[in-house]
Every structure is written in structure tokens, then in C-alpha cells.
């Protein structure tokens, strides 16, 4: 019999089957005649063995935290022995059958991952019971008893019970069953029955169905990738199901096993699907990914496969990753994770290409139309429609060709043969400083980067072959580099390539409905090349320990001339990289209705062309962060800032200036409301110009109807779902007084809401019009009438002093959030130069429930008036900006008062809500 787990040492330290078997025999003698008591005693004996075995395997993982294969083999071995002991105990002591018929035979098999001999600590145990024909009374008793015993042991069991004929029928009909049986392994019972099943499976199910199985498995893989985010560079990856995870490696093995009947990964080399070097990469990646998954299970005590931020910290520590060269231990751990995920992707591409070659019909993979067939291939050849190499030394003879192959692929819309991709990966180290200086190489790279066709796809190929990082060494430093925060969804290289792809799609007009302004701008740009290079370089200096904008600008100054950019283009790229965060910071953290904000921004930008470039760069940078980050609110704020700054920069040549925009908004509002000129004039003159600038058209309509319907009431509250932001819009129209803002913020928190944006206005006759965007603790909107009423009642009670707000807040428990995995030192910036009328206060802190209430309360205690508030969140980081004055309407300039204000805000930002409550 083949011995499984040959590399597993000190097996008896995990479980001593002989000793436990002797104990069970003794228990059977002690409980003779009482099967119920005997079954419970057997389960007790096995439970002790299982617990001790788990502890031993966990101890081995702790001692060798990167040896994933050893750990999963040890767990599979432990479960094997438990099942064998239970099978023997059930068939010999609980339900002995002295004279079995040929139909009373049974075999126990392991299927799925467990059948492969791999088992994470809390994975399901997938087993099958196979009988020759329809089950008899004895076989049903045995199976039922074993399952009850396994459940009593606390094991999660996936099981099936079928005859051989039934098994073949199910395997032919269901891909999942067929895949599970592909890895079936004998555990215990009737061995000839297992061998008959295996032989029939090969002859009746596998024979002649390889093509269909491959197609089904690849379709299943595509669907799984879409479900998991369709990128191997998601910063909270799923280790099992995600792109570049264990399931991708398993899919390769399944296909290889189905096609070539191999029994181990090593045999894929003999079948020509992997080289010896690729096999080592496969085993190394698999070992690491299994280690990560085992740690996930061990830490959480359950089958957890998602590598969340809090678990990343713990696993990085357990696997002994320490801080080095400006990167924290967790960032180094995650970079290594993504490099392994990239390896899995590379292996998948090569593996599938070999399969394609093995299964392809003779001739071309596709035959392009005659007129599309490229005539000049610079020495490269076409192999079934894909760019290939004439000989194996082609790249080494002239390493510039490593760049030219990608430029050719882009120019002619061709894919690259996997053998050529493999050769590019192998020969990428031949890209030396001499090659990097070569004008041909730089021209080829720039052609790909600024391609009007599909630069994202070709740059991704270039990155996967390592040519990208070898040619741009600064880019190599950010490959697979994650940013340990909740804002960025992808690694730096993935974010950059996605941003270039988005810019290309905007330029081609594919996103005109989502980005009408930037789509129009892109068609008129003078400095198109500079913009593409700036998108490439905007995050190039991340992870170096300094300000990546400043360091990135220095990289641009050195790299751009090498790429063939002029001095003027180089200066533009360096400026864009240096200030690539300026526009978003101004739009989202400052009051655009304050004219000095616009003047200060325009003073840095200085030209209309730079403004266009900066808008396009800002949009693709935000959108490439991840799904759900871009929204209509951000589009409007950036659009407003662009138009206001353009008015200043064009020195009166702008068609729609500030006054014209206000007039246009008022005209649209009057039409929507259907008011007469006199009535609308009376309404409009109550509201300051800053209100008209700050609010979008739909909010203006909503507010106006609310104000008109209030009919002079001292307090009116509206709450409704606002789909543009996936949030609830809460509007409070009330007589303004000190403390109004903090009381509303506290009431919304009491009602279970989290404020994601707040805009505060006061009419010329002293009435507050405050708009709040509110979400529930899970990031969704309040929809139901009961929820909306609860918010309104909470605000009414708070403003009418029907109860002590502080007492109520103290009694409310704060929900735990994912942001608690991060440590962010609070920071308060007070600026008296950013506005002519107001003191601008910016607070940076870790986002948490009731943060805005704590800050608003601190401002109230400091006896200041809040004129506008701007709430921005970047994952776990909150940036709240307040435009304030003293109670008489003047700036706060006294040094002592500024220090007190800063201290109060730091206490509110850094502590729990309890500190803010004590201050109150």
C-alpha cells in the first residue's frame, strides 16, 4: 500500500493510533452490551486524541511558521487516523457483522482538498462512503453512526453515500462532484471496492472529456475571480478563492491530473506542463499560501480565508516579518504575499499556454484578415496569430527587443506567445543601464505608455514579465507594494496601471457619461504625453519614508529626459507629480465658497493647461483607488473647483464666472419651484452667495421646498434617502444658536447614524440650513420610514432639551470598527491664512463613531461659531475641516486661545467619546 505523507516526521507525536486502538478495545470490553454508552466512550477517547493532535500541529506551525505544506499534511494525517479508528470501532464493536454478504461492503474515501492530503485546521472534512450496490441495513447503520460520532467530535463534515453506479452517474452530471472524485483517496475499508471505483471513474467519466473539463474549469475560475474582485492585488485578499490564491494552483493541478492522469504536482514536469524551475515556484508559492491560511484558521478558530487588516498584523508577527528599509513588518509580509500571488498568475498563464498548444488544431490560433496581417515584425515571427521568437537567444542577442515586442503587440493588436513571455521573464535581467539609456528602448516604452489603443493591457503584460520593473527600476520598488490602510484597495503597481487604463478610456470617450468635463478636456490637451507619464509616476516614490509627492517629482526630473521628453514636458510632469494631491485636498477639505480658497489654489497652479492636466490626473488617481471611492459628490466638488480656478486663471476670458454660475443655479431653482419673480427674489436674498456656490442643484431644490414648507416654524427637520451618495440626507432648518451643530451631530449618533458629510449655512436673517449625509454603521443608508423618523425625533429631542444628550450618549455602546486595526496619531492644523474671514481648522484622526460629535462639542466648549464643516474619509483616516470665528464673527488669533482650542480638539480626536463627554 502507498504510504501517504512520506515527508511527515514524528507521526506518533501527532496521534498514536495503536495505543488509542488498544484503549478502544478495552472500552468495548468494559461496556459490552451497551452500544450507546460505548459510542459515547469511543467519541470521548477520540476527542482527547483530536485535541492533543491539534495542539501538536499548532506547536509545529508556531515553531516553523512558514511551512504550510507540513501543517496541512499533519492535519490531514490526524483526521485520517481518527477516521480509521472510528471506522474500526464502528464495524468491529458497535455494529459487528460476522457473516457479511457481497453487498455489505463499504469503503471510506477522502475527496476534494482532503483527498489531496491537504487540510487546514478548520476546513470541512470531505468524505464519501461507497457501496457496491444499493446500501443494506448494516451499511446504513455504520454510515449513520460514524457521521453522528464525527459531529459529536465537533467536526464539520461534507459527506456523500452512494453506490458505484450512482457515483458514476453523478460525476458525469455534476462538475463539482467530478472534481471532488478526481482527487479521491482511499482512507479505510474495502480496498478492492475503491480500486473498482477508481478504474470506472477513469474509463466512464474522464476518458474523452478532457477538453470539456478544461473549458468548464476555466469558466468556473473566471466566475470566481469576478466574484472575488478580479485582481490578485486586492489589499484584503481571499487566500483560498481570490485571484492568485490556492484555488488557482489547485485548478492547474486538477486540469493536469484530468488530462495526463498525474498523481502529484511533480509529475506535471514529465507531461510538459511545467519546467523544473516552474515546479519549484509552484511549490514555494503553495507552501507560503498554505502557511498563511493555516495561521488564519488558527488565530480565528474557524475556517477564515480572508486576510483582513487586523489579521495581517497578527500573521506578519507570527511569520516573523520585521520592519526594514522604511517598510513596516506587515507591509513587507503583504508585499511577499502579492509577489507569490503574481507567481501563481505567471504559472497559470504558462500552464494554460502549454495546454493550448497541446490541444490546438494544426494551423493558426486565429487567422487575421489579410490586410490586417502585419508586414513588418522587426525579426519576430507569428505563431498561430501570436508574436513569438525566431530562436531562444533572440532577446539576449539584443535586449532592446524586450521592449520592442510589447510595442509591436500594441501597435498591431496582437497577443504574445506564452513561450515568448516566459523568455522575456527569463531574460529581463539583461536590461542593463546601457539598455535603459538606449533611445530605441525608451521610444518603444513611451509608445506603449501613451498608446491610443490599450496601454493598460500591454503594461500589465510588461509588468507580469518583470520587463517593466527592470526598465524602470523605480517602478520595480513599488511592484506588489501594498499600503496598509483601508482607503487603497490595490497595490501601488496595480493602482498605477489601472489609472493609466482609466485615462486611456476617458481619452477614447468610453467614460463620457461619467466624466463629461475630463472627456472634453482630453481632446484639447497640448501636453498629452506629459499627462500619461505623470500618471505613471504619481505614486512611484511610495514606501521610501518621505513625502512621496516631493520624492516622486525628483524621480520625474531624472527619468523624463531619458524617456525622450523635452525640458518643458519634464517640468510639467515633475510639477504634476509634486502637486497631484492638491486638487483633491482643496476640493474635499476646503470651503470652495470662500474665494481665497480658489485664489490660493490658482496661485499654485498658475496656468490653464496645468489645471486641465491636474483635473484629469486627480480623477484617474481617485477612481483607480478602488470600487466605490469615486462618486457624484466628488465629481461635482472637483468640477466646481475647476470652473472657479479656470475663471481666475483665464483673467476674464472664462465664459461662466462665479456670478454667472450663481445666477444659473438660481434660474434653474426658480423654474423647478415655479415661483414668481418677486417671491423668488424674496427667497433668494435670504441666502448668502457661499450657499449657492456650495450646494448642487438637486440639494438646492430639496432645501428650498423644505424651507418654503416650514412656513416660518422655528424648527423643521427632513430626512430622506439620497441615492447619489448611497446615504440619507438629513436637513435641519432651525434658528441658529451656539451648540446647534454639536447637538445635531450627537443626536444623529444617538439614532445610530454616522455622518459622512456636513455642510452648514446660515441665512442672512439668522436661521441655520444644515445638510448632513448620514450612513448606518455598516456604510449603508437609512431607508425605512421608522429609521428616518427615529433620526428626526432624536434631533428634535436634542434641540428641545427633552433629555440630557450627554447622559444618553454615555449609555450608548460604541460599535467596534475595522479601523481599530490601525494606529493614527491625531493632528490638528490651525490656519489663519487660508481664508480672509475665517480661521480654518483641519483635524486628522482615526475614523470612529461619534468623532464628528466629539470635535463639534470641543468647538462648542471653546466658544466658537462653526460656519462650515467639510467631512472627508480616506479608509480608516478621517479629515474634518471647520471654518470658524469667535462669537463676534472675528478670526481667532490670540495665542493662548489657539493653544486651548488645539488641546481640546486633540483630546476629542485622540480619545474615546467618553473624554468628549467629560469635557461637556
N, C-alpha and C positions, 0 to 999 in steps of 0.2 A: 504493500500500500504506500502511496506517495505521502511523504511527511510534509504537512503544511507548516508554514512559519519556520523555515530552516534557520533563519538568522536570529531567532528569538532565544536569548540566553536565560539561564536560571528559571526554567518554567515552573518548577515546584514552589518557588517563592511567590509566584502569582496564584497558583492553585495546585494542590496535591490531590489528584483525582483518586489515586489508590487509597489514600488514607480516608478520604471522605466516603468512598465506596464501602470500605470496611465499617465505618460508622453507620451507614445506612443499613447494612446487613444486620448490625446489632440492634438498630431501632426496629427493624422488621420483626426480629425475634421477640423484642420487648412488647410490641403492640400487635402480636399475632391475633388475627380475628377481628380487629377493629380498624378497617381501612380508612375511616375518616380521621381518627387520631394519628394514624401512621402517615397519611398525606400531609397533615399539618406539621408533624415532626420532621418529615423529609424537607418540606419547604423551609422550616427553621434552620436546619443544617445547611441547606444551600444558600439561604440568605446570609448567614455568617461568612460562608466561603466567598460569596459575591462581594460583600462589603470589604473583606480583607484583600481580595484581589484588586478591587478598585483603588484601595489605598496604596497598594504596592505599585500599580501602574502610574498613579498620580505622583508617587515618590520618584519614579524613574523619569517622568516628564519634567519634574522640578530639577532633577539632577542634570538632565540633558534636554534643556528646553527647546532646542531646535530640531530634535529628532522626531519628526511627526510620524514617519513610517513605522518606527519601532513601537510607538504608542498605540497606533491603530491596530497593528498586528497583535500586540499584547492584549488589547480589549477583545479582539475577535477570538483569540485563543481562549481567554477566560470564558466567554459565552459558549464557545464550542464545548468546553469541559462541563459547564453547567447543564447544557442540553443533553450531553451524553449520559451524565449521571442521572438526570431526570428521566430520560428515556428508559434506561436500565431499571430504575426504581419503579417506574410505572408498569413496565411489561413483565418484570420478574416478581415484584412484591404486591403491587396494588391490583393489577389485573393479569395474573399469570394465566397462560393458556398452554396446557400440556400437549395437546394434540391439535396443532393449527392446520387448517386446510390451506390449499394453494392460494385461495382468495384472501386469507388472513395474513397477508404480508404487508409490511409498511416500511417506507424509507423516509427519513427526515433529511431535507436538503436546505442549504443556505442559498438565498438568491439575492440579486441586487449587489449593493456595495459590500454587504456582509458575505455574500458568496465569493466576492473577490478577495476576501480575507482582510477587509479594512473596516474598522468600526470606531467611530468617535465615541467618547464617553457616554453621551446621552442620545445617540442615534436610535432610530427604530431598529428592532431585530426582525429582519425579513426572512421568514422560513416557509417551507412548503412540506406538506405531507402527501406522499404519492402512494397510491394503492394500485394493484393490478387491474381491478375492475371496480364495480360499484362497492362502496365501503360496507363492511359487515358490522354486526353489532359490536364485536370486540374492537375493531379498529376505531369505530366511533367513540367507544368508551376511552380508549387510550388517548386519542387526539383531544377529546374534551377535558380529560383530567390534566393532561400536560399543559393545555392553554390556561386552565384555572390556576395551576401552580405557578406558571410564568407571570400571570397577572398579580398573584399574591406576592411574588417577589418584587413587584413594583416596576417590572419591565414593560416597555411599550412595544407590543408585538404586532407586526404586519404578517398575516398568515393566510394560507390557502390550503384547501384539502381537495384533491382531485384524483381521478383515475388517470392512467396514461393516455387513453383516448381523449378524455376531456382536456388534458393538458395540451395535447397537440392542437385540438380544435381552438382553444383559447389563444394559444401562441400565434396561430395563423390569422386570427381575427383582431388581435389587440397588440399594438406596438409596445406598450408598456410591459405587458406580460412577456412578450418575446425578448425584450431587452433584459428583463429580470432573469429569465431562464438561460439566457446566453452566458450568464456568469454563475450558473448553478454549481454548487459544490456539495459533495457528499459529506454529511455530518455523521449519521449513525443509522443503523437498521439494516434492511435487506440490500446488500451491495449489488447483486445481480439485477434487482429491480431498478436501481439507479442507472446502471450501465445500459439497460434496455431503453430507459427514458432518454438518456443522452444520445444514444445511437439513432433513435427515431426522430429526435429533435433535429439532428444534423441532416437526416435524409428527407424528412417530411416538411420541415419548416425552413431551414437555412438554404438547402440546395436550390440554386437557380433564382434566389430572391435578393441577391446582394445589391443590385442597382436600386431596387425599390427601398430596401432598408437604408441605404446611404441617403437617398433623397428625403425619406421620412425623418431621419435623424438630423439632417442639416436644417430641414424646415422647423423641426422642434427646437433646434438650437437658436435659430433666428428669432422665433417667437419668444423664447426665454430671454434673450438679450434685450428685446424691445420692452419686455415686462420689467426688467431689472435696470433700465436706464440707457441701454445701448452704448455704453462706453466702459472700457476697463479702467478708466481714470476717475470714477466717482469717488469722492473723498470718504464716504461711509460705505465701502463695498460689501457685497454679499460674497463671502469666501467660497460658498458651495455653488450657488446658482449664477453669480454675476459673471460678466464678460471677463475672460482671463482667469476664471476660478477653477475649482476642482472638476466641476461638471464638464467643462470644455476638454480637460485632459481625459476624463472618462469616456467622452464621446469619441475621441480619437481611438482609444483602446477598443471600444465596442465595435467600431467600424473595421478596425484591423482584424479583430477576432472573427467577426462575421465573414469578412472577405477571405482571409487567409487561414482561418481556424487556429490562430496562435493562442497559446495558453498564458503567455506573460508579455509584458511590455518589451522585454529584451528581444523577443522573437520578431518584433516589428523591424529590426535591423536586417534580419535574414530575408524578410519579404520585400525589402527595398523601400519601405515607407519612411524610415528614419536612418540617418547615418549614426555612427558610433558617438560622434560629438553631440548630435541632437538627442540621442538617448540619454546622455549624461545631463543635458539641460532639462529634459523631461523629468528625470528622477530627482534632480536638485529642486526644481520648482514644486514638484509634487510633495517632496519631503517638507519644504517650508510651508506650503499651504495647509498640509495636514497638521503641522505643528500649531499654526495659528488657530485652526478650527478646534483642535483639542483644548487649547487654552481657553477659547471662547466657551466651550461646554463646561470646562472645569470651574471657571470663575463664576458663571451664571447658574450652574447646577441644572441646566436644561439644554435642549437642542437649539442653541442660539447660533446662527450663522452670519449675522450682520455685524460688521466691525464698526460699531458706533464710537463716537469720540471718547466717551468715558472708558470704554473697553480698550481702545487703542493705547491709552496711557498705561493701563494695568499690564497689558500684554507686552508693550515695549519694555517695561521694567522687568517682567518675568523672563523675557528673552534676552535681557542684558544689553539692550541698546542704550548707550550713554550719549550725552551732549558732546558735539565735536564740531569745530570749524563753523561756528555761528548757527548751527542747527541743533535743535533740542533732540533728545533721545527718541521721542515719539515721531518727530519729522523724519529722522533717519530710518526708523523702523518702517514708516509708511512708504518712504521712497524705495526701500528694498522690496516692500510688498508690490509696489507698482512695477518695478523692474521685472519681478517674477511674473506678474500678470502680462507684461509685454512679451516676455519669453514664451508664455503659453500662446499668445496671439501669433507670434512668429512661427512657432512649431505647427500651429493649426494651418496656417497658410501653406507652409511647405508640404505638410502631410496631405492636404486636400489636393494640392497640385500634382503630387505623385499619383494619387488615386485617379485624378482626372486623366493623366497621361495613360495610366493602365487601362482605364475603361473607355477612353475616347475611340471613336471610329477613326479609321485612317483618313488622312487629309486634314484640312484646316478646321480649327475650332469654330470659326465663323469665316465667311468669305465676304470681305467688304466689297462694295460696288467697285468696278474697275477704276472709275475716275477718283475714288477716294483712296485708292491704294497709294501710299507714299512712295515717291520715286527716289528720294534721297534719304538714306538712313545712316549716313556717316560711318559705314562699316558694320553696323548692327544688322541682324537678319530678322525675318519674320518666321515664327514657328506657330502655325495654326492661328495666325492673326495677332500674336503677341510678340513684343520685342524680345529678342534673345541674343545671345553672344555667339559669334562665329567659332570661338575657341575659348578654353578655360583661362588663358592668360590675357585675355583682351583688356581687362581693367588694369592689370598690373603693368602691361606694356605702356599704357597712357592713362594714369589715374584721373585725368580731366574727364574721361569718358564716364566716370562715376556720377558726374553732374549732368553730362550731356544726355545720358539715357532717359533721365527724368524730363528734361526739356523736350526731347523728341516725343516721349509718351504724351506729354501735354499738348504739343503742337499738332499731333496727328490723331489725338483721341484714342490712343492705343493703351492696352494694359501691358504689364511687364511680366514676362515668363517667370515663374517661381524659381527656376534654376538660375536665372539672371539676378533675381532678388537675393537669392542665397549667396551668389558670388559677390554681390555688392556688399552684403553684410560681412562676408569673409575678408574682402579687400579694402573695406573702408579705412583701416589703419594706414593705407598707402596715401591717404590725403594728408600731405605734409604742409609745412609753412609755404613751401615753393608752390604747391598746387593752389593753396588759398590765395596767393598773390597773382595767379595766372588770370589774365583778362578773359580768356575763353571760359574758364570755370565760373568766374564771377558773373559774366554775361548770361550763362546758362541758368545760374541760380536766380538771378534777377528776373529772367524771362518767366520762370516758374512762379515766383512770388507775385509778380504783377500780371499774371496771365488773365486775359479776359474770359477764359473758359472755366476751368475748375481747379483753382490753385489749392483748395483745401485737400482734395483727394490726393493730388500728387505730392504735396508737402507731407501728408500723412505717410505715404509710401516711403518718402525720403527719410522720415523720422524712424519708421519701423526698421529700415535697413541700416540705421546708425550713420548714414551719409550726412544727414542734416547736422547732427551734433559734431561730427568730425570737421565739417566745412566751416561751421560757426561754433567754435569752442565755447563761447559764452552761452549759446543755446544749450549745449550739452550739459552745462551745470544746472539747468532747470528741468531737464528731462526727468519725468517721474517725481518731481518735487511737489509734495502736497503742502498746503497752507493750513496749519492746524487751527481752523476756525469754522464756524457754522455758515459763513457767508459764501465762501468759494466752494463750488460743487466739484471742480475738476483740478487736476494737477496743472502746474504752470504751463507746460508744453501743450497739453490738450486745450487749455483755455486760449492760448495764443493761436493755435491752428484753427480753432472754432471761430475766433474773432476775425481772422483773415477770410474764412469761408463766408461769414455773415457780411463782411464788407463787399465781397465779390457779388453776393446775391442782391445786396442793395444797389450796387452799381448796375446790375443787369435788369433792375426793375422788378425783381421777383418779390420784394417786400414793400412795394409802393403803397399798399393799403395800410400797412403798419407804420411805415416811416416815409410819409409823403415829402416832408421837408428835406431829409437827407438824400432821398432818391433824386429829388430835383437838383440838389446841390452837387451830387456826384457827377452829374452830366456836365457841369460847368467848371469843374476844378482845373486849375492850372497845374497844381503840384500833385498829380495823381500818384506818381512813383514814390514821392516822399511820404504820402499817407500810408501806402502799403508797407513801406519799410518801418514807419513809426509804429504801426500795429504789431509788426514782428518784434520790435524792440521794447515796447512799452513796459513789459514786466521782466525783461532779460536779466536784471540785476537783483531779483528777489532772492532772499536767503543769504545775502552777503553781510548782514549785520548792520547796514546803514540805511539811509533813505534811498529806496530803490529807484525813485524818480531821478535824483541827482546822479547816482552811480550809473543809471541807465543812459542818461544824457552823455556821460563821459564815454561809455561804450559806443554810442552812436557817432560821436566825433571821430573815433578811431576807425570804426567799421565802414561807415558810409563811403568815404573816398575809395576804400578797397573794392566796394561793390560797384564803383563807377559813377557815383552820384557827384554832382557839381558842388562847389563850395556853398552856393545858396541853398541847394537841396539839403546838404548836410546840416546847415544851420537850422533849417526848418524842422528836420527830423529831431535834432537834439532838443530844440525848444518844445516840440510836441511831447517828447518823452518826459522832459523835465516837468511839464505842466499838465500831464494827461489826467490828473485828478482834480484840476482846478475847476472845471465847469460843473462837474457833479457836486463837488463840495459847495460851490456857490449856490447852485440851484436848489439843493436839498437841505442846506444848513443855514441859509441866509434869507432875509426878507427881500424878495425881489421888488416889492412895492417901495422900498427905501432906495431913492435914486442914487445915493452914494455907493450902495452895493454894486450897481451897474457901472458907475464911473470907475470904481476900484478894479473891477473885473476887466473893463475895456482898457484900462491903463496897462495891464499886464499883457493883454492880447495884442493890442496895437495895430492890427490890420484885419481887414475883412476876409482875406484869404485864409489867414491863420484861424479866424473864428469858424469858417466853414470846415476846415480840417479838424479842428478840435471837437466840433459837434459830432462829426462822423466817427472819430476815434472814441469819443465818450460813449456813444450809442452802442457800438460793437463791443466795447470793453464791458459794459454793464450786461448786455444780452448774453455774452459768452460766459458770464459767471455761472449761469445755470438756469434751469427752468423755474419760472415763477418770480424771478428777480425783476424783470422788466414789466412795467405796467403803464396804463394810460396816464396816470398821475405824473410819473417821471417824464413821460413824453411831453406832457403839457408844460411842466416846470422848465425843462431844457429848451423847449420851443419859445417860451416866454423870455427866458434869459437871452437866447439867440437874437430874437427880434429887438429886444431892448438894447443889447450891446451893438447890434448892427446899426441901429439908429444913431448911436453915439459915434461909431467908427466911420460912418458914411458922411458925417458932417452936413446933415440936412438933405442928403440925396435919398434918404430912405423914404419909401412911399407911405409906409404906415408907422408913424411915430407913436409915442406914448398917448398923447391926447387923442389921436385918431383911433387907437385901439380901445380906449375907454368909451369914446363916442359910439364905436361899432358895437361894443358889448351892450351899451345902454339901448341902442336902437333895436338890437335883437331881443333884448329883455322886454321892451315896451310892446313889441309885436307879439311876443309869447303871452304876455299878460292881458293884452287887449285894452290897455288904459288910454285915456285921452291924454293929450299933451300936457295939460295943466296938472292932472292927477299924477302923471308920471314925474313931472318936474318936481312936485312937492315931495314925492317919494325919494327920488334920486338925490336931491340936495342934502338929505339927512346922512348919506353915506359918504365917507371920505374916499379920496382917489385911491388910496392904498387898497381898499376893499375891492374896487373894480379891477385893479391890476391882479390881485392875488387869487381871486376865485374864478374857476372855469364857468362857462355859460350854463351848464346844467345845474350847478350849485346856486348860481345867481337866481335862476328861476325858482328852485326849491326854497331858497331863503325868502325871496320876495313874496311868494304865496303864503309862506308861514307868517311873515311879518304882517301882511295885509289881513290874514285870517285871525290874528291875535286881537285885533280891534282895540288896541290900547291897553290890553291886560299887562300887569307888571311882570308876569312870568308865563312863558309859553314854551313847551318842550315838544320836539318832534323826533321820532326815531323810525328809520326805515332802512331796508336792505339797499345797499349801493353796489350793484354788480361790477362796476368798472374797477373797483379795488377788492372785490370779494370780501367786503366788510359792511358794517352797519353804520350809517350816517346819523349822528345824534346832533341836533341843533338846539341850542338854548338861547332864547330871546328874553333877556331879563334886565332889570335896572342894574347898572354897573355899580359895584362896590368892592372895596378891598377884600380879598379872600374868596371872591366868586370862583376864580379859576381852580384854586386848590380844592374847594368844596365839591365842584363838579367832578374833578378828577377822582377824589375819594369816593364819591357816590357811584361812579361808573365801576370802579374796582369792587366796591361792595356788591354790585349787581352781577359780578363775575366777568366783567369786561376788561380788556387790555387795550389801552389807547395807542394806536399806531400813527396817528397824525392829529394835530390840533392847530386850528387857525383861529385867532382871537381878534375880534374887531369891536370898535366902539363907535356908535353913531355920534353925529355932531351934537345931539341933544342928550347924550349920556346913557344910552341903552346899549348893552352888550349883545353882539351877534356872534356866538361862538360855535364853530363847527368842529366836531370830533369824529374821527373814523375809529371804530371800535371792533375788535375781534374777540372771540372766545379764547380760553386758554390753549386750545389746540390749533389756533390760527384760522378758524372758520368764522362765518358771520352769524349773528343772531337773526333768525328768520321768523320764528313763530310769534303770533300776537302776544302770547303770555310773556315771552322773553323781552319783547320790545316794551311792554307795559311795565315790566319789572325795572328796567333801566329808567323809564320816565318817573316812576314812583320814587325810586331811590334818590334821583336828583331833586325832585320836589321836596322830599323829606329833609334832605341835607340843606337846601336853601331856606326852608321854612323853620329850621332848627327844631324839628319834631323829636330828634334824639341826638345824643352826643355822638357825632361822627367818629371821634377818636375811640370811644368805648366800643362801638360796633366794629371798627377796623381791627382793634386789638383782638377781638373774639374770632375774627375770620382767619382760618388757617391758609397759609400761602402754598399754592401748588409747587411741587418741585419741577424744575425745567431742565432741558438738555444743556442749557447754557451754564449750569452749575459745574460742568466738567472743565470749565475754563477759569483762569485767574486773570482778571483785568484790573490793574491799578486805576482807581478813579482819578480824573484830571479835570480841573476847572480853569477855563481860559476867559479872562475878562478883558474886553477890548472897547476902549472909548474912541478909537479912530475909525472903526468900521461904519459908523453912522454919524450923521450930523446932529440928529435929535436924540438918539437912544444910546444907552450902554448895552453892548452886546455880550451876552454870557453864553459860553458853549461848555456843556458838561459831557464828558466822555466817561462811560461806566458800563459794567456788565448789565445786559438787559435782564430784567426780572419783573415779576408782577408788582404793580403799585409803585414803580420807580418814578413815574411822572408825578404821582401824588406826593411822594416824599420830597421831590425837588420843588414842586409848586408850594408845598407847605413851608419849606425852608425860605422861599422867596417872600411868602406872606409874613413869616416871623421877622424877616429883615425889613419889613415895612417899605416894600417897593411895589410899583404898579407894572403888571405884565401887559405889554401892548400887542405882542405877537409871540407865538411859540411854534417851533419847527421841530418835529419829531422824525428822526431817521434811524433805522436799524440796519446793521450790517451783520447778519447772523446773530452771534451772541453779544455783539457790541452795540450799545445804544449811544447816539449822539443827539442830545437835546439842546436846542438853541433858543434863548429867550431875549427878546428886545424889551428892555425895562427902563423905567425912570423912577425918580423918587416920587413921593405923593404929591408934590407940587408940579411935576412934569419936567423936571430938570435931570440932566445926567448925574450919575453917582460918581463923584470924583474924589471925595475925601479918602485919604489913605487908610485910616482906621476903619471906616465903614466898608471899604472894598475888602479888607482883610477879614472882617467879620462875615461878610457875605460869602467869601470864598470858603471859609472854615465851615459854615453851616451847610453849604452845598456839598462839600467833600464828605461831611458826616452823613448826609442824606444819600449821596450816591454810593458810598462805600459800605454802609451798614445795612442791616435789615430794616424793614419798615418800622420795627419797634423803636429804633433810635429816633426816627422822624416823629413818631407818636409821642415819645418822651419830650422832644423839643416843643411839641404843641402844648 
